[in-house]
Amino acid sequence: MSWKEKVLDLMQKKDLSQKDLARLSGITESSISRYLRSEQRPRLDIVVNIAKALNVETTYLLDEADKSISAYNAISTAVARYGAELTPEEKNKLISLILGSMN
């Protein structure tokens, strides 16, 4: 299943509209619409916000091609944009991800 199909499936299961997902993720409704129509592929920080809004792990939404993105690049982008907003638990998960990807 593609990331888009997973998002749509989760939205249906949670009875969320695009407007609801936009509100929960902090992403504009028009951007959500574009991503779900596949006109534009979301940056990793957008996928992180959508995953948080849907209460799933980011890795669940990523397809195999996306998982080949350098873990360092993905993490550094997310931290640069949202590091101050991360909870201690989220910071620990990032550290685990970094350490796991270096092995």
C-alpha positions as CSV (number, residue, x, y, z in Angstrom):
1,M,0.0,0.0,0.0
2,S,1.3,3.5,-0.8
3,W,1.6,6.2,1.9
4,K,-1.4,7.9,0.3
5,E,-3.5,4.7,0.6
6,K,-2.4,4.2,4.2
7,V,-3.4,7.8,5.1
8,L,-6.8,7.5,3.4
9,D,-7.4,4.1,5.1
10,L,-6.5,5.6,8.5
11,M,-8.7,8.6,7.9
12,Q,-11.6,6.4,7.0
13,K,-11.1,4.2,10.1
14,K,-10.9,7.2,12.3
15,D,-13.7,9.0,10.6
16,L,-11.6,12.0,9.7
17,S,-12.1,14.4,6.9
18,Q,-9.3,16.2,5.1
19,K,-10.3,19.3,7.1
20,D,-9.9,17.3,10.4
21,L,-6.5,16.0,9.3
22,A,-5.4,19.5,8.4
23,R,-6.4,20.8,11.8
24,L,-4.7,17.9,13.7
25,S,-1.5,18.0,11.6
26,G,-1.1,21.8,11.3
27,I,-1.0,21.4,7.5
28,T,-3.3,23.4,5.3
29,E,-6.3,21.6,3.9
30,S,-5.3,22.5,0.4
31,S,-1.8,20.9,1.0
32,I,-3.5,17.8,2.4
33,S,-5.7,17.6,-0.7
34,R,-2.7,17.9,-3.0
35,Y,-0.7,15.2,-1.2
36,L,-3.7,12.9,-1.3
37,R,-4.3,13.5,-5.0
38,S,-0.6,12.7,-5.5
39,E,0.1,16.0,-7.2
40,Q,2.8,16.7,-4.7
41,R,4.9,14.3,-2.7
42,P,5.2,15.5,0.9
43,R,8.5,16.3,2.6
44,L,9.4,14.1,5.5
45,D,8.5,16.7,8.1
46,I,5.0,16.7,6.6
47,V,4.8,12.9,6.8
48,V,5.9,13.2,10.5
49,N,3.0,15.7,11.2
50,I,0.5,13.5,9.4
51,A,1.7,10.4,11.3
52,K,1.4,12.3,14.6
53,A,-2.1,13.4,13.7
54,L,-3.1,9.9,12.8
55,N,-1.4,8.4,15.9
56,V,0.9,6.1,13.9
57,E,4.6,5.7,13.5
58,T,6.1,7.6,10.6
59,T,7.7,4.4,9.3
60,Y,4.2,2.9,8.8
61,L,3.3,5.6,6.3
62,L,6.5,5.4,4.3
63,D,6.7,3.0,1.4
64,E,9.9,1.0,0.7
65,A,11.2,3.7,-1.7
66,D,10.9,6.3,1.0
67,K,12.7,4.2,3.6
68,S,15.8,4.3,1.5
69,I,16.1,8.0,2.3
70,S,19.1,8.6,4.5
71,A,18.1,8.3,8.1
72,Y,20.5,11.1,9.0
73,N,18.9,13.5,6.4
74,A,15.4,12.6,7.5
75,I,16.1,13.0,11.1
76,S,18.1,16.2,10.7
77,T,15.3,17.8,8.7
78,A,12.7,16.9,11.3
79,V,14.9,18.1,14.2
80,A,15.8,21.3,12.4
81,R,12.1,22.1,11.8
82,Y,10.5,20.8,14.9
83,G,13.2,20.0,17.5
84,A,11.9,22.5,20.0
85,E,8.4,21.0,19.8
86,L,9.6,17.4,20.5
87,T,8.6,15.7,23.7
88,P,11.4,13.9,25.6
89,E,9.9,10.6,24.4
90,E,10.1,11.7,20.8
91,K,13.7,12.9,21.3
92,N,14.5,9.4,22.7
93,K,12.9,7.8,19.7
94,L,15.1,9.9,17.4
95,I,18.2,9.0,19.3
96,S,17.3,5.3,19.0
97,L,16.7,5.8,15.3
98,I,20.1,7.5,14.9
99,L,21.9,4.9,16.9
100,G,20.1,2.1,15.1
101,S,20.9,3.4,11.6
102,M,24.6,3.7,12.5
103,N,25.0,0.0,13.2
